[in-house]
Amino acid sequence: MILRNPLKLLFYLCLVIVILLVGYKAYLNLFMKDFKGLHTEQVERIQKTTTPDLPVSFAVVGNINNSIGIFEERIIPELNSSGLDFMVSAGNAVSGGSEDKYRALYGSLGHLKIPYLLTFGAHEYEDFGSFRFYDHFGPHFFSIQAGSSRLIFLDSTGKTPWQWQIRWLNDLLAQDNSKARILFIGHPPLEPEKNAPFDQREDYLQPPEFRSALLQEIQRHDIDLVFSANLSLYSEAVKGETTFITTGGAGGLVLNNETSFYHFVQVSVGADGEISHSLERLKVGQHPVLKQLESLWFFIYSLIYSGYLNFILILAVFVAITIKLYTTIFVAKDYYPDYDLDPSPWLEKPLRVAMFTNNYLPFIGGVPISIERLRRGLEKLGDKLLIVAPRYKDQPENEEQVLRVPSLLAMGEKGEFRLANIFLARIRKGVKAFRPDIIHLHHPFWLGSLGLFLARTLKVPSIYTYHTRLEHYAHFVPLPGMLFRNLISHALIKHFANKCDAVIVPTYSTEEYLRMIGVKTPTYVQPTGIEFQRFQEVREEDIQNLRETLELDDEKVFISVSRLSNEKNIDFMIEAIDALRRETSVPFRFLMIGDGHQRDRLQQKIEELDLQRHFTLVGAVPPEDMSTWYHLGDAFLFASKSETQGMVILEAMAAGLPVVAVRSSGIEDVVRQGFNGFKTPENQDLWVHEVKRLLEDDELRWELAAQALEFAGDYSVEQFARDVRGIYANCLALEAKKKKRHRVH
């Protein structure tokens, strides 16, 4: 497998990595045990190692931004070996306030051997980070005593009302007797003398009232040093007796110039309160050629990092995209069928074919009839068939070739749509015992899905016949109609068809539809066969007896055959016949053959329009009698738009009936305009006009009838079975070729 398609394997490996990493992120946020109140233990550590009568020294870093390359790998080792008492972050220790960013920071701080304190800054506040900071570290503003100095931390994000903080600060310092006072606040209260890269108004302390009040308190209480972050530079300014330092080079975005560079600040406070500080600049990118390239790399690195996981995640996504693009653009593909196949070995021996269908006889419908005809045709050619289908109450007793499956649920007024119990082990055992050469699927879900699974399990080809336009059956599905019609049905067909080895479609227009929705599986256009000869053997005596039974006089007779369901558009024909009777003096009767859950409603509509003399719902007719009923008619009328072929239209033509139908994918290829009938848009006036022509123009009707009969002669069941068998043989030849190629590799 690796040798055959390493790029495909690598592509799916990348997808697996992405899924695992996303799952791990969810785990971090939802399931991993929290770390809580870290500042409490850090303060205890600081106060154990510092006393008011001894000097204290510490480092101040700003804009760590979850950096591995600078903070974890460069700054932390220096701090661990420096002999400093502790470290303070002036803000933006994380690149964002999400849980994974905090956990990545916690991992980095774990390498630090000295205590640490964090200022609640802009990045800590982002992405609902305020509650995470409080939970993981502690309050957003606080104060501690370290040696002879008072360290004060304020919240500049707006999370805490600034008026409250000013009152707290004033009360705190009014009672404080420390010899040095140092303030930490995430947003700078002063703008730097040199232009800060990429700065915006909100990067500085807001609102102006807070800034003004804070500067007054700083002056009133003789605060010696104020540290801020939030800008990617180092800036130092003196206002009154106070030094203001903005430090932003502990790992975030810098430009590696004289203003913006990687650094930290070392602060020393003597026992007498004397404060000194020094700038510790990191030597990064000193080579003149590599200086800008290294800066760009650290910029990219800091953007994508929050622990190694995000880096791997983004890398995996881009690798997957790259591989997909590579295979799309550079890998040659042969879109033509493989003509170098020899199907003759499979044409010369009997085949064992297993078919899976969600409905079958005695349920009357296009799909069951098509399957039954194919079964009989293949058996005449010597093949063995096993049909896996739902169980019905009035099914035949002895069916050696059918494996009946009990239903979990029956839908429709008479239970015509059945949800078979696909979980029964005996289905799998029965199919495996049958040992099929090929599996033929007639529906893209439920029993069809089980058949596809068994085809993969048994390693035999799977062929899918696209019988039904699912989007026209939205009324049977408990989902919003437009959602099912425009998305789910098309996606279901595409997904299922692309998993099969071949797809059989009855018409070229249907093949075009499948290509439009993205089906790439090899497709064969194969119309369903009809029992043409049986339609030629109808006795005139039987036709006359049926006319007498129906009390037909000299009326012209229109025939239609359809299930009485919404998608069959019966209402359209009822309304059209109502209009036709007002436009013609020629007597006629319309016989609607078929049954379904809409029968009572349609009968009520016929009665409301007083159409009983013109429109008759005949009900279901046994399949063996259908040829006689077709011969009863003078023309065949149809309005369904859900057909993929319109098999009943071909049967009507085999009985010598011209057709008038509403245009749809299944009609387009079998009704030839002006040759064997007429096809119109779903427009009542146009449809009635063509029906009226056939009703009133005998010569035109006879001419089209003769041509319809000739046209139907090419669609015999015998030829249908031979053609499908040829498709089977091609698929088996292709499968054998693939297996041989795999053995070679």
N, C-alpha and C positions, 0 to 999 in steps of 0.2 A: 504493500500500500504506500509506504514512504517513497519507494523508488518510482512508483507510477505517477504520483502527483504531490511532490513535496510542498509546492506553493499552497495548494488547497489545504493540506494538513496544517501548515503554518498559519494560514488564515483562520482556521477554526480554533487552533490553539490560542491565538490572540483573542478571539472572542471569548474563549473559556476564561482566560486571564482577566479580561474586563469584567465578566460576570462574577468571578470570584472576588475581585477587588471591590466591586460595588456591594456585594454581599457582606464583605468584611467591614466596609464603611457603615452599612446598616447595623451590623453587629456592634461596632464601637458606640454608635449613637443610642442603641436600644437595649443592649444586653450586658456590655462590659461594666464591671463594678467601678463605681465612681471613686476618685480620689478627692478628699474634702479638706477644706480649711488648712492648706499648706502654710499659709502665712503664720499661723499660730506656732507651729513647730520651728519655723525659720526665725521668728522673733526670739523664741526661747534660746535657740542656738547662738544668736547674735549677743544676747544679754549675758550668756554664760561666758563668752570670750572677751567682752568689753566691760570696762569699769570707768567711772568719771575721772579717776586720777591717772589714767593711762591714755596715750594717744591712740587714735583709731584711724584706719585707712580702708578705703573701699573703692570699687570701680563702678562707674556709671556707664551704662550702654544704652543706646537708643535705636529703635527700628531694627530689632532682631529679625522680625518677619519670618520666623521659622527657618532661618538659614542654617544649612548644614555646612556649606563650603566655607563661610566666614566665621559665624558664631561658634558652631559646634567643633569644627576642625581647627580653627585658628585662634579664636579668642579664649575659649574655655581652657585649652592647655596652658596658655599664658597666665590666666587667672589662677589656675591650680598651682602653678609654680611660683607665683609672685609673692606669697606671704600676706596677701590682703585678707582683711577680716570678713568681708562679705561683698556681694554685688547687688546693684540696684538697676532695674530696667526703668528708663524714663518714659516708656510707652511704646506701643506697637511691637510687643514681643511676639505677637502672632500676626500672620498675614490676613487673618479674618477670624471672626468669633465663633465659627462652627466647631462642633465637638471634635472633629478629627484634627483641627489646627491646635486646639488646646492639648490634645493628647500627644501630638507631635512635639509641642513645646515641653511638655512634661518629660518626654523621652530625652530631649536634649539637655534639660536641666538636671537630669539624673547623672550626667557626666561631670557635673560641677561639684567639687569637693568642699566648697565654702557655702555658707548660707546665702540666700537671695531674697529680694523683695521686688514686687512688680507694681508699676504705676498703671492704673486703669486708663487706657488710652483709646484713641479712635478705633483702632483695629480690634481691640478687645471687645468693644461695644457692638461691632458689626454682626450681622447674621444672628440676632437674638443672643449675642455673646454676653450680655450684662449678667444674666442669671447664672451662666456657666462660670464667669469669673468669680462671682460671689460664692458660688457653691464650691469651686475647686480651690480658690485662694483665700478669699475673705472679703471684707467690706470694700466699697469703692473709694472711700476716703478714710484715712487713719493716721496715727502718729505713733512713733516709738522714740525711746531714748537710746542712743548708741554712744557710749563714752561720755564726753562732755557736750555732745551735740544733740539737738532735737531734729529728727527727720519727719517731715510733714508731707503727706500724699493727698492730693486733691483730685476730684473728678471733674474733668473739663468737657465731658461728652454731652452734658445736659441731662443725663440720667438722674442725677441728684440736683435739686434746686440750688442755684448758686447763692441765693440769699441765705439759705440754711448753712451752707459751708462757710460763708463769710462770718456769720454769727458764731459758728463753732470755732473757727480759726481765732477770732478775736478773744473769745472766752478762754481758749487753750493757752494762747501766748500771754494773756494778761496774768496768768498764774505760773508761767514757765520761768524757771531760773537757770536754764541751760546756758552755757557759754557760747554756743554756736547754733545757728538755726539754718537749716537747709530745706528748701521746698522743692517738691517734684510735682509737675503738672504736665499732662500729655501734650496739650496744645500750647505753643509759644505765646506768651503775652506781649512780646515785642517782635517786630519784624527785623530780620537781619540787615546789616548794611549792604551786603552783596546780594544780588538777585538769587533767590532759591530756585532750583530747577523744578519746573512743573508745579509750582505752588499755586494755590487758589485761596480765595477769601476764607473759606471754611477750614483751611489748614491752621489758622490762627485762633486764639482764644476768643470765643463768642459767648454771649452777646457783648457789645461794647460796654454795657453797664457792669458786667461781671469783670471785664478787664480793668476798668477804671477803679472799681471797688477793691480788687485784689492788689493793684499797684499801691493804693493808699495804705492798705494793711501791711504790705511788705515794707513800706517806708516807716510806718508808725512803730512797727515791732522789730525793726532792725534785723530783718532777715538777710543773712549774709550771701546766700547763693541760691539761685533758682535754676533748676534743670528742666528742660522740655525736650520733646522729640518731634515726630510728625513731619519733619522736613529732612530731605536726604543731603544734609550738609553738616559742617561744624561752624558755629557762629558764637562769638563771645562779645558781649557789650556790658558796659557799666552804667548804671542809672542811680545817682545818689551814692549810697554806700553799698549797693547791692550789685553783684555780678550775675548777669543772665547768660546762661549757656544753652544753646540748642545743639543737641548731639543726635545725629541720624546716620551713623555709619557702622552699625553692628551686624549688618547682613542684608539690609534692604537694597533698594535701587540706588546706586551711586553712579557718578559719571567719571570717576578717577581723574579729577582735575584739582586745582588748588582750593576749590571751595567744597566740592563733594567728593569725599574719599572715605575709605574704611578706617575706623578708629574706635577707641573708647577713652574715657576720661578717668584718671586716677586722682582721688581726693584724699587728703590727709588732714586730720583735725587733731591738734595738740591738746594736752591736758588743760592748757590755759585757754582753749577755744580758738587758737590761731588756725586759720584755714589756708591750705595751699592746694593747688590742683595742677595737673600736667596733662597734656594731650599725648596719648599714645597712638601714633599713626601706624597702620599696618602697611607693610611693603607688599603691595599687590600689583602685578602687571608692570614691573619696572623696565622690562625689555622694550625699547621704543617701538619695535615692529609689532610685538604682541600686546602692547598696552590696550589699544582699543578693542582688539578681538577678545581679550580676557574680560574686559569690562562688559562687552556684549554678552559673553557667556554667563557671567554672574547675574546679569540682568534677567536673562531667560531662566536661569536656574532658580532665582528668587521668586519669579512669577509662578512657576509650576510646582514649587515644593511646599508640601506640608507633611513632612515625613517622606520616606522613600516611596510610600504607596501611591501618592498622587503622581509622582514622577513616572512610575511604572505604568500607572493607569493611562496617562496621556500618551506615553510612548507606545503602549500596546494598541491604543485606538489608531494612532497614526500609522503604525506598522500594518495594521489590518487594512486601513484605507489604501496605503501604498500598494500592498499586495493585490488588493481588489482592482485598483487602477492598472497595475501592471498586467494582470491577467486579461483585463478588458481591452487594453490598447495593444500589447505586444504579443500575446499568445495567439497564434493562428488558430482559427476555428473553421471547420468545414460544415457549412449550414446545409449542404446538399445531402440527400439520402445516400446511404451506402449501397451502391449498385453492384459491388463486388461480393454478392451473396449468392449462395446456391441453396434455395429452399427445397429442391427436389427430394432430398432424403426424407423430409417430413411430409411432403405431399404424397409419397409412395407408401406410407404406412398409416394405420389407424392412430388417431390422437385421442388422448383422454383430456376432456375439457370440463373444468368446474366453473359454474356460473353463479354469481351472487346478485340477488335482486331483492329490493324492498317490497315489491308486490308481484304477484303471479296469479295465474288461473287458480281458482274460478273467478277471481276479480277481473272484470272486463276493463281493459284499457289498452292504449297503444303499446306501452312497454311490455306487458304480459303477452300480448298477441305476437309482438315482434320476437320475443324470446322463444315462444312456443314454435313459431315457424322456423327459426334458426335451429332449434333443437331437432325438429323433424328432418330438416334438410341435411344436417350434419350426420344424423343417425343413418340416413339413406346412403351417405357416402362411407359408412363403416366406422364412424367415430363413436366413442363412449362418452356419455354426458352425465354430469351430476349437477343438479340445480339446487342451490341453497336458498330457500324462500320462506316467508312467514306461513304459519298455519291458519287455515280458514275453517269455519264450521262445516261448510258444504263441499269440501274438497274431495276429489276422488279417493277411494279407499286404497287401491293398489297402485303405488307410484314408485317403482323401483329406482327410477332415475332422479327422484326429488327427495331432498333432505328437508323436512318441514321443521320450522323453529317456532315454538310458542311465543306469544306476544306479551310484552310488558305493558303495552298501552295501545289502544285502538282509537283512531281519530276519524272524524267524519260521521255523518248521520248514521251510516250503516257499518261503521268500522272498516271502511275500505282502505284507510291508511294505517298500517300497523308498525309498531316499534318492536321488532323481534328481540328476543333475549339473546344477545350476542355473547353473553358471558358463560353460556353452557359449554362445558368441556367436550361434550359429545359432538359438537360441530367440528371442532378442531380434529378430534379423533377420526370422525367420518371422512373429512377431507383428506387427512394424511393417509388413511387406509385406501382411499380411492387412487392415490398417487397420480395427481394430474400432471400433464405435460405443460399446461397453460391454464391461467385463471382469468376468466372474463367477467368484468365488473359492469353492472348496469346502473349503479347509483353512486354518487361521490361521498356518501356518508353512511353511517350505521353498518348494515350488512356489507356494503361496499368497502367500508374502512376495514372491517374484519377480513374480507377477501384480500385486500391489499397487504395486510399484515401477514396473512398466511402465505401469500406469494413470496414475500421477502423471507419468511421463515423456511419455506420449502425450496427457495432459490429457483423459482420458475418465473417466466415472464408474466406480467399482468397487462391486460388490455382493457381499456375503459371505453364503453360506448356512451357518447353524450346524447341522451334521449330528450332531456327536458330542460326548458329555460326556467331555472329556479326562481329568477326574479319575479316571474308572474304568479308565484305561489306564496307571496308575502302574507296573504290573508290567513294562511294556515299556521303562521309562525307567531308566537307571542312576543314579538319585538316590533318597534316602530317600523312601519312599512318602508319608508325611504331608507332607513339604515340597512334593512335586510336587502332591499332591492338594489341599492347603489354600491354597497360595500361588501356585506357578508356573502351574498350569493356569488358575486363575481370572484371574490377572494377564495371562497371555498372551492369553486370549480378550478381555478388556476392552481391552487395548492395541490389538489388531488390529482389533476391531470398531469402535472409536472413530476409526480412521483411514480406514474405508470410508465410502462415501456412503450406503449402505443395508445393512440386515441382514434376511435372510429366515429366519424360524423356522417350524418345522412346527406348533407348538402354542402355546396361550396360556400354559401353565405354563412353557414354555421361554422365552417372552418375559419372564415375571416373573423368572426366574432371571437373565437378562441385565441387567435393570434393577437387581436386587439387587446385582450385582457392579460396577455403575457404568457400564454401556454407555449412551451418550447419543445414539448414531446413530439416525436414523429406522428403525423396525422394522416389518416386514410379516409377519403371520401367514399362512403359505401352506403347507398340508399337501402332502406329496409325492403325486403322482398314481399311480394304479394302472391297469393295463390291464383295466378292469372287464369289457368286452365279451368279451375272450378267456376269462374265467372262466365265461362263460355258454355258451360254444360247445364245452364238453368233451363228448365222446361217451361214453355209458354203456358201450359196448363196450370202450373203452380203460380205463375204470375197472375193469371186470370182469377184463380180462386182467392188470391190475396186481395185483389181489387174488389171482389164481391164482399169479402169479409169486412173490408174497410168502407164499403158502400161508396166506392168511387164511381162516378159516371164518366162524363167526357172531360173532366177537369185535367189540366196539365198538373203534373205532380213534381214538386220540389222535394228533394231528400237532403237531410243533413244528419251526420252522425257525430255525437260528441257527449262527453260527460257533462251533466248539468251542474256546472261549477262556475264560480265568478270569472276565472281566467279564460273561459271559453267564449265569453262575449255573447251570450245568448240574448241578452236584453237588446243588443244592437239589432239582431235579426228580427225580434218581435216587433220593434218599433218600425223597422224598415218594411216589413210585410204589411203593417198597418197603413203605411204610406202608399205602398204599391197597390193595394186593393182600391184606393181612391183614384189611381191614375190609369187603370186599365179596365177594359170590359171583358177580358178573357178570363174565364173561370179557372181557378187554380186551388191547390191544396199544398200546404207545407207540412211534411212529416218529419218531426224531430225525434230521431232514434237515440236512446241513451237514458241513463238515470243518474241521479246524484242528489246531494244534499240541498240543492236549490230548487228542486222540483215543485214543491208546494208554492213557493213564492212566485215562480215563473207562471204556474197555472193561474194563480190569482191575477197576475198582470194580464194574461191573455183574456180572462173573463172581464176584467175591468175595461179592456179595449174592445170587448165584444168581437173577439177574433176566433171564436170556437169553430166557425165554418171554414176558416182559412188556415189555422195554425193548430196542429195536434201534437201533443207530447205523447209519443208512442210508448216510451219506456224502454227497458232493456230487451234486446233480441238475441237469442242464442247465436253464437258465431257461425254454426253450420247453416243457419237460415239467412244470413246477411246477404248472400249473393242474390237471392230472390227479391229481397227488399230493395236492393240497389236497382235491379232491373225494373222495378215498379215505377221508377222516376223518369222524368224527362231532362232534369238538370240537377246538379249538386250545388248547394249553397253552403258557404262557410264564412265565419267571421273571427275565429280564434286567432290570437296573436302570440300564443304560447307554444306553438308547434316548432319542433326542430326539423320535421320533414313533412308532416301531413299525410300519414299513411292512408287514412280514410279517403283522401283525395285520389290517390292512385287506385284504390279499390273502386271508387266511383267511375274513374276513367276506364278501368277494366270491364265495367258493366256498360260502357258506351255513354257515359254521362259527361257533358261539358260542365265546366266549373265556373262559379263566380265566388271569389274569395277576397278577403281583406289582406293586403300585402303584409308579409312578415317574413322572418328568416326562413321558416320552413316552407313557405308558399312560393317564394321567389324562384326556386329552381325547378319546381314541378309544374307550375302553371305558366304556360307560354302565352303571352298576350295575343289574343285574336287567333290562336292556333288550336288550343284545346280548352280555352276558356278565357275569362277576364279576371284581372286582379286590380283592385282599387285601393286608394288610401282609406283610412277609417272615416269615411265621409258618407253619410247616409244617402244623400242625393245621388252621388256618383255610383254607389253600389246598387241602388234601386234602378238607376238608368240602365245598367248592364243586365240586371235580372229581367227587366221589362223587355229588352231586346230579344233575349232568348225565349221569353214567354210568347212574344207576338210574332217573331220571325222564324217560321218553321224551317225554311231552307238554311238559314244561318245555324240554327240549332243542330240540324242533321249533319251539316258539314263539320262543325266543331266536334260533334259526337264521334264521327268516324275517325277524326284525327286524334281524339283523346284515347280511343281504343287502340290505335296503332302505337301511340306513345307509351301506354301502359304495358305493352307486350315485352318491353325491355327489362321489366322489373319482376321477373319470376322468382319464386322462392328457391328453385333449384340453382339458378345463377347466383342468387344472393348467398347461399350456403357455400358454393364453390369459391366465390370471391373472399368471403370471410375466412375460409380455410387457407386461402393463399396468404392472407394477412398473418394468420397464426404461424404459418410456415416461415415467413420472412422474419418474424420476431424470434422464433426458435433458432433460425440460422444466425441472426445477429447475436443472440445470447451465447451460442456455441462459439462464435468468433471471439467474443469478449473473454470467455473462459480460457480459450486457447492462448490468447495474448497474455492473460494473467499468469498462466503456467510458465510461459516463456520468460517472463520477468521475475 
